Amino acid sequence: MLPTAYRIKRVKKTLRWFEEDIPLLNMRVKDLSAERQRSARQFAAALISQTRAELHRLLEEQPEAGPEAGESPCEPAD
Protein backbone atom coordinates (compact mmCIF):
# COMPACT_ATOMS: atom_id res chain seq x y z
CA MET A 1 0.00 0.00 0.00
CA LEU A 2 1.18 3.53 -0.74
CA PRO A 3 2.20 5.79 2.14
CA THR A 4 -0.57 8.05 3.39
CA ALA A 5 1.38 11.24 2.66
CA TYR A 6 1.79 10.21 -0.98
CA ARG A 7 -1.89 9.36 -1.30
CA ILE A 8 -2.86 12.72 0.23
CA LYS A 9 -0.64 14.52 -2.24
CA ARG A 10 -2.21 12.67 -5.17
CA VAL A 11 -5.78 13.30 -3.98
CA LYS A 12 -5.03 17.02 -3.48
CA LYS A 13 -3.64 17.20 -7.01
CA THR A 14 -6.69 15.41 -8.42
CA LEU A 15 -9.07 17.67 -6.50
CA ARG A 16 -7.29 20.78 -7.74
CA TRP A 17 -7.46 19.42 -11.30
CA PHE A 18 -11.21 18.78 -11.03
CA GLU A 19 -11.90 22.22 -9.55
CA GLU A 20 -9.82 24.01 -12.18
CA ASP A 21 -11.65 22.12 -14.94
CA ILE A 22 -15.10 23.56 -14.10
CA PRO A 23 -14.80 26.57 -16.48
CA LEU A 24 -13.67 24.23 -19.25
CA LEU A 25 -16.54 21.87 -18.49
CA ASN A 26 -18.96 24.76 -18.87
CA MET A 27 -17.49 25.52 -22.29
CA ARG A 28 -17.67 21.87 -23.35
CA VAL A 29 -21.33 21.43 -22.41
CA LYS A 30 -22.69 24.78 -23.61
CA ASP A 31 -24.02 23.25 -26.86
CA LEU A 32 -25.86 20.46 -25.06
CA SER A 33 -29.47 20.54 -23.94
CA ALA A 34 -30.20 22.10 -20.55
CA GLU A 35 -30.89 18.66 -19.07
CA ARG A 36 -27.57 17.26 -20.25
CA GLN A 37 -25.71 20.35 -19.07
CA ARG A 38 -27.28 19.94 -15.64
CA SER A 39 -26.40 16.24 -15.60
CA ALA A 40 -22.76 16.91 -16.52
CA ARG A 41 -22.45 19.62 -13.87
CA GLN A 42 -24.07 17.42 -11.23
CA PHE A 43 -21.68 14.60 -12.08
CA ALA A 44 -18.69 16.95 -11.79
CA ALA A 45 -19.98 18.29 -8.47
CA ALA A 46 -20.47 14.76 -7.13
CA LEU A 47 -16.97 13.78 -8.23
CA ILE A 48 -15.49 16.83 -6.49
CA SER A 49 -17.51 16.08 -3.36
CA GLN A 50 -16.33 12.46 -3.27
CA THR A 51 -12.73 13.56 -3.80
CA ARG A 52 -13.00 16.06 -0.92
CA ALA A 53 -14.45 13.33 1.29
CA GLU A 54 -11.57 11.02 0.39
CA LEU A 55 -9.06 13.77 1.18
CA HIS A 56 -10.75 14.39 4.54
CA ARG A 57 -10.68 10.66 5.31
CA LEU A 58 -6.98 10.42 4.44
CA LEU A 59 -6.15 13.48 6.55
CA GLU A 60 -7.99 11.93 9.51
CA GLU A 61 -6.15 8.64 8.95
CA GLN A 62 -2.73 10.31 8.78
CA PRO A 63 -0.67 9.74 11.91
CA GLU A 64 0.22 12.75 14.01
CA ALA A 65 3.23 14.41 12.43
CA GLY A 66 6.41 14.96 14.36
CA PRO A 67 8.86 17.86 13.99
CA GLU A 68 9.91 16.57 10.57
CA ALA A 69 6.41 16.98 9.14
CA GLY A 70 6.46 17.54 5.42
CA GLU A 71 10.11 16.65 5.09
CA SER A 72 11.28 13.74 3.00
CA PRO A 73 13.05 10.97 4.85
CA CYS A 74 16.81 11.01 4.45
CA GLU A 75 18.41 8.55 2.10
CA PRO A 76 20.62 5.97 3.80
CA ALA A 77 24.38 6.43 3.44
CA ASP A 78 26.34 3.92 1.42
Protein Blocks (a to p, Z undefined) as FASTA:
>chain_A
ZZfklmmmmmmmmmmmmmmmmmmmmmmmmmpcfklmmmmmmmmmmmmmmmmmmmmmmmmm
pccddfkgoiacddddZZ
